[in-house]
Amino acid sequence: MNKRYTLLLSAFMVCSGVFAQSTEATSEKRSPNGWHLMDKVDSGYNGISVEKAYSFLKSKNLKSKKVLVAVIDSGIDTLHEDLKPVLWVNPKEIAGNGKDDDHNGFIDDIHGWNFLGGKDGKNVKEDSYEGARVYHALRAKWGDKEVNADTLKGADKKSYEMYVKAKDKVVGEVNMEEISFLKGMFPDFSAGDSILRKIIGKEEYNANDLNKITSTDITDRKAKMARGLILQISKANGSDEISNQQLLDEIGAQLRKADAAKVPPPTYRQDVVKDDESNLNDRNYGNNDVMASTPFHGTHCSGIIGAARKNGVGIDGVADNVNIMMVRAVPDGDEHDKDIANAIRYAVDNGAKVISMSFGKDFSPEKRWVDEAFKYAENKGVLLVHAAGNDAKNIDTADNFPNPVFENGTGRANNVITVGASGDWKNGGLTASFSNYGKKEVDVFAPGVGIYSTIPGGNTYGNANGTSMACPVVAGIAALIMEYYPSLTATQVKSIIEKSALVAKEEVKKPGTDEKVQLSDISKTGGFVNAYEAVKLADELSKTKVKTAVKK
């Protein structure tokens, strides 16, 4: 799974005084909450002009039609005040009766489905990295052999090339200095965290909670150290909502990654789900617990798309007449290809018109399954919006999955938008320094720095960074277009979003560097998405379609 928050681990080490060479610095300047919705001319912030879009639609006297948006993610807080009004409720299912009323193969799927659950109600929280799974799965076949790669063909060639790549990733990229530091630091940090939990009275807390107590209120050295580190990390990432648990999860994931170089990763998923993971047709696994234990990421993304607008609480989502379907398929670790393929099919079969996908990984051993799901969605007229990833790499050349390029060489899916993360000159620059990019493979850039949205807690909100946040911004714009112009197809909506993107007039930083480039050098359109320009173009195209139909 792509990093969900900007450099949490790197910030942990930098703030601890261990590594001075941080690859990314976050500006201390802050843009206001909701800047991503603002208009640049009116406010000065590089947002998507949502209110201007609604003013335009109102001037046309258009009525909206409900659009179902599926969010494939980690889970969602189904009790959140700003999300309860927009949650999808399966109209053909009777809640809690233990029956598959609509005969779709999933029992009591009221708000969506959890492909990371067991029939006994248990749920997968953490998982391994795909590179480690691939490396150990293929090690028995290739690990102790001298291989002349030039003599290999077909499936063996593909298998060996994937093994070599996985070995390099799993064994070659382990930084033992970092791992040694983490192992040495972790016990004290964990002990200090336990004390802070008791002082604060919460199992999960953040900088806002820590700011209510001072270091003089704490007598234990380890607790003082833990408090200081979390506060510094929050400042470095420009967010007061990064929690102790998120940081502990990230450290744990890195330690698991290091262990994977020596021993096969635990079968986290299989121990809970108990399906036949080698059989794509074994589809009816999981449970209906879409909140589960890890809803931060999915809750934040869902709010960006469609948090109830103008209801007097919290925030406004981009789209004003949507339902959100949660399809849980993304653990703390790398998602499994089978779960993603089945999540897409579930969303399509149950009426989703837009699918937001804020996840990604470096390996896709069963890519053909995901490719077929992409084709299935395309044939059903469903738009897929995917986050480009947070590794500051060029995905024209570096592997990043899922992607729209079919593995068998037969072309690419035409219903996919890949989204990089933009910012504002006031919060670190027009391109997010962590964002992946690519002149061929990244279609547009959208706000992904300091994005304020719903977080678990019922009435709680906070900021997060990532292409994970940029992706639902675009999914929201797509849904908005479909609401008011329902005759437009998914591929037309994709084209509208791309063609209406505002082309950057000034040079931007290539992510991860100080090099200045044109945005068109690192994305297909060279533009930032804009809801106002998109609905204007949709209106023009819709009128053209009507005129054409009349002539016929």
ABEGO torsion letter per residue (X at the ends): XBBABBGAAAAAAAAAGABABBABBBBABBBBBGAAABBAAAAGBBBAGAAAAAAAAAAAGBBBBBBBBBBBBAEBBAABAAAAAABBBBAABBBGAGBBAAGAGBBGBAAEBBAABBAAGBBBABBBBAAAAAAAAAAAAAAABBBBAAABBEAAAAAAAAAAAAAAAAAAABBAAAAAAAAAAAAAAAAAAAAAAAAAGBABBBAAAAAABBAAABABAAAAAAAAAAAAAAAAAGBAABBAAAAAAAAAAAAAAAAAAABBBBBAAAAAAGBBAABAABABBEBABAAEABAAAAAAAAAAAABBBGAGBEBBBABABBBBBBBBABBBEBBBAAAAAAAAAAAAAAGBABBBBBBEBABBAAAAAAAAAAAAAAAAGBBBBBBAEAAGBBAAABBBOBBABBAAGAEBBAABBBBBBBBBAAAGEABBAABBBEAAABABBBBABGBBBBBBGGABBBBBBEAAAAAAAAAAAAAAAAAABAABBAAAAAAAAAAABBBBABBBBBBGBABBBBAAAABAAGBBBBAAAAAAAAAAAAAAAAAAAAAX
